[in-house]
Amino acid sequence: MAQILIADDHAVVRMAVRMLLENAGHQVVGEADCGVDVIGLVRNLKPQLIILDIDLPKLDGFAVLQRLCDAEDAPKVLVFSGMAADQYAVRCSRAGASGFVSKDDDLDGLLTAVKIILAGYTLFPTIQLSQSTSSVPTHSSVEQDAIKHLSSREITVLRHLARGQRVRDIAKTLLLSEKTISTYKSRLITKLQVSNLAELIEIAKRNSII
């Protein structure tokens, strides 16, 4: 059985996951409700596996993944997220995670994923994308392609903007300056070829970036 760290900003989720893991014989060595605490706990507790929510305050899950993967003897990471798998699973894989499980799935699926990852395998959902018979790019496909080329940090900022958060609040959550967040906002408007924040939010909603 493994030593596992749970990182989620919802206490009820952490409790449910803890009970699931302990009933299966695993040891939960710690819990974190923000990204900054994850880094410190990993350094001190050295868990074998982290069950990580992407939508964490202070340091989001992508930033946590980057820092962990840069370290020696990094633990395996299983992302357990309510975010849309078709937008986030591939990004998590590229960032260094070993698996992605949706919070919309049955909790037994999380336990199965833990077993698979501890056995040395990876587990990501297979996203079925409909193929257009036309060779002419549609508005939707152009939009999706632009989103695909956004960085993980840009996606994170877009998600917060789509939730109606102000620049100062996003800066505080992500531990960045307001100027930096404003720069990301301007960059998103340019990359997604929109003219204002309202259109930016509509794109995020259409593509399940919430």
Phi, psi and omega per residue, in radians:
M1 nan 2.768 -2.967
A2 -1.944 2.776 3.000
Q3 -1.640 2.153 -2.956
I4 -2.236 2.468 3.049
L5 -1.917 2.332 3.120
I6 -1.855 2.227 3.131
A7 -2.174 1.867 3.134
D8 -2.753 2.477 -3.091
D9 -1.495 0.053 3.082
H10 -1.898 2.077 -3.079
A11 -1.075 -0.637 -3.122
V12 -1.131 -0.698 3.111
V13 -1.133 -0.787 3.139
R14 -1.048 -0.723 -3.133
M15 -1.124 -0.755 -3.138
A16 -1.123 -0.739 -3.140
V17 -1.184 -0.720 3.115
R18 -1.020 -0.841 -3.123
M19 -1.061 -0.741 3.133
L20 -1.052 -0.827 -3.082
L21 -1.208 -0.759 -3.115
E22 -1.185 -0.612 3.087
N23 -1.162 -0.423 3.113
A24 -1.564 0.019 3.070
G25 1.691 0.032 3.122
H26 -1.442 2.800 3.101
Q27 -1.889 2.069 3.057
V28 -1.515 1.890 -3.033
V29 -1.520 -0.231 3.139
G30 -3.073 2.879 3.089
E31 -2.346 2.583 3.114
A32 -2.407 2.495 3.110
D33 -1.970 0.121 3.054
C34 -2.643 2.792 -3.065
G35 -1.123 -0.632 -3.135
V36 -1.058 -0.745 -3.136
D37 -1.163 -0.551 3.125
V38 -1.029 -0.817 -3.110
I39 -1.042 -0.804 -3.133
G40 -1.139 -0.738 -3.116
L41 -1.189 -0.659 3.097
V42 -1.085 -0.723 -3.133
R43 -1.119 -0.673 -3.065
N44 -1.523 -0.637 -3.017
L45 -1.709 -0.395 3.126
K46 0.881 1.014 3.105
P47 -1.209 2.753 3.080
Q48 -1.410 -0.493 -3.074
L49 -2.515 2.485 3.028
I50 -2.046 2.261 2.988
I51 -1.712 1.955 -2.867
L52 -2.111 2.206 2.968
D53 -1.480 2.394 3.136
I54 -1.257 -0.604 -3.014
D55 -1.531 1.159 -3.139
L56 -1.803 2.559 3.044
P57 -1.302 2.889 3.141
K58 1.199 -1.462 2.985
L59 -1.843 2.111 3.115
D60 -1.292 2.986 -3.057
G61 -1.039 -0.607 3.121
F62 -1.139 -0.721 3.107
A63 -1.145 -0.678 3.086
V64 -1.085 -0.802 3.124
L65 -1.017 -0.764 -3.124
Q66 -1.077 -0.778 -3.125
R67 -1.186 -0.687 -3.139
L68 -1.179 -0.727 -3.096
C69 -1.223 -0.379 3.096
D70 -1.393 -0.232 -3.092
A71 -1.572 2.716 3.069
E72 -1.310 2.623 3.133
D73 0.922 0.738 -3.135
A74 -1.145 2.416 3.103
P75 -1.250 2.817 3.024
K76 -1.263 2.618 -3.111
V77 -2.211 2.209 3.025
L78 -1.926 2.034 3.130
V79 -1.414 2.219 3.113
F80 -2.114 1.776 -2.891
S81 -2.392 2.629 3.023
G82 -1.563 -0.018 3.127
M83 -1.274 2.682 -3.113
A84 -1.081 2.194 -3.095
A85 -1.071 -0.627 -3.091
D86 -1.201 -0.322 3.093
Q87 -1.730 -0.465 -2.958
Y88 -2.017 -0.422 -3.058
A89 -1.065 -0.804 -3.131
V90 -1.123 -0.708 3.123
R91 -1.093 -0.697 3.125
C92 -1.133 -0.698 3.104
S93 -1.070 -0.805 3.141
R94 -1.145 -0.515 -3.128
A95 -1.375 -0.186 3.058
G96 2.028 0.035 3.109
A97 -1.204 2.734 3.119
S98 -1.687 -0.240 -3.128
G99 -2.934 2.877 3.116
F100 -2.443 2.195 3.088
V101 -2.228 2.331 3.133
S102 -1.420 2.477 3.073
K103 -1.217 -0.234 3.096
D104 -1.351 -0.276 -3.139
D105 -1.426 2.919 3.080
D106 -1.133 2.519 -3.124
L107 -1.064 -0.469 3.102
D108 -1.061 -0.500 3.091
G109 -1.148 -0.561 3.084
L110 -1.156 -0.747 -3.137
L111 -1.141 -0.675 3.083
T112 -1.098 -0.737 3.126
A113 -1.098 -0.694 3.103
V114 -1.030 -0.796 3.140
K115 -1.078 -0.780 -3.099
I116 -1.106 -0.777 -3.092
I117 -1.227 -0.693 3.103
L118 -1.148 -0.415 3.101
A119 -1.408 -0.065 3.065
G120 1.787 0.158 -3.130
Y121 -1.852 2.996 3.030
T122 -1.974 2.764 -3.101
L123 -2.541 1.950 3.087
F124 -2.332 2.522 -3.134
P125 -1.151 2.558 3.056
T126 -1.540 2.033 -3.107
I127 -1.641 2.070 3.115
Q128 -1.544 2.059 3.132
L129 -1.882 2.274 3.124
S130 -1.213 2.425 -3.117
Q131 -1.766 2.250 3.122
S132 -1.388 2.443 3.122
T133 -1.404 -0.215 -3.130
S134 -1.562 2.488 3.098
S135 -1.481 -0.122 3.137
V136 -1.516 2.159 -3.140
P137 -1.065 2.323 3.085
T138 -1.491 2.918 3.091
H139 -1.007 -0.720 -3.116
S140 -1.127 -0.751 -3.099
S141 -1.187 -0.644 3.096
V142 -1.117 -0.736 3.134
E143 -1.102 -0.813 -3.131
Q144 -1.133 -0.633 3.109
D145 -1.145 -0.689 3.114
A146 -1.124 -0.716 3.123
I147 -1.133 -0.684 -3.128
K148 -1.040 -0.501 -3.100
H149 -1.624 0.066 3.040
L150 -1.312 2.592 3.071
S151 -1.294 2.871 3.106
S152 -1.063 -0.668 3.118
R153 -1.160 -0.681 3.106
E154 -1.132 -0.691 3.085
I155 -1.090 -0.725 3.141
T156 -1.087 -0.808 3.129
V157 -1.123 -0.728 3.109
L158 -1.046 -0.723 3.137
R159 -1.074 -0.758 3.131
H160 -1.183 -0.686 3.095
L161 -1.100 -0.695 -3.118
A162 -1.156 -0.384 3.102
R163 -1.508 0.047 3.090
G164 1.473 0.257 -3.131
Q165 -1.376 2.527 3.121
R166 -1.386 2.799 -3.121
V167 -0.988 -0.769 -3.106
R168 -1.120 -0.627 3.132
D169 -1.249 -0.672 3.096
I170 -1.125 -0.741 3.125
A171 -1.035 -0.740 -3.136
K172 -1.164 -0.716 -3.133
T173 -1.144 -0.718 -3.060
L174 -1.645 0.054 3.142
L175 1.015 0.753 3.102
L176 -2.190 2.912 3.120
S177 -1.366 2.742 3.083
E178 -1.086 -0.617 3.117
K179 -1.087 -0.717 3.137
T180 -1.125 -0.756 3.126
I181 -1.130 -0.706 3.099
S182 -1.079 -0.655 3.096
T183 -1.124 -0.755 3.093
Y184 -1.078 -0.727 3.136
K185 -1.054 -0.807 3.122
S186 -1.110 -0.682 -3.141
R187 -1.144 -0.678 3.120
L188 -1.132 -0.736 3.121
I189 -1.058 -0.699 3.132
T190 -1.219 -0.853 -3.071
K191 -1.156 -0.606 -3.106
L192 -1.637 0.063 3.005
Q193 0.979 0.868 3.050
V194 -2.077 2.985 -3.058
S195 -1.906 -0.194 -3.118
N196 -2.753 3.063 -3.087
L197 -1.147 -0.653 -3.123
A198 -1.041 -0.739 3.126
E199 -1.207 -0.594 3.086
L200 -1.094 -0.754 3.138
I201 -1.139 -0.676 3.123
E202 -1.095 -0.716 3.097
I203 -1.093 -0.748 3.137
A204 -1.077 -0.737 -3.128
K205 -1.189 -0.716 -3.137
R206 -1.088 -0.517 -3.055
N207 -1.880 0.353 3.035
S208 1.032 0.605 3.085
I209 -1.750 1.361 -3.074
I210 -2.317 nan nan
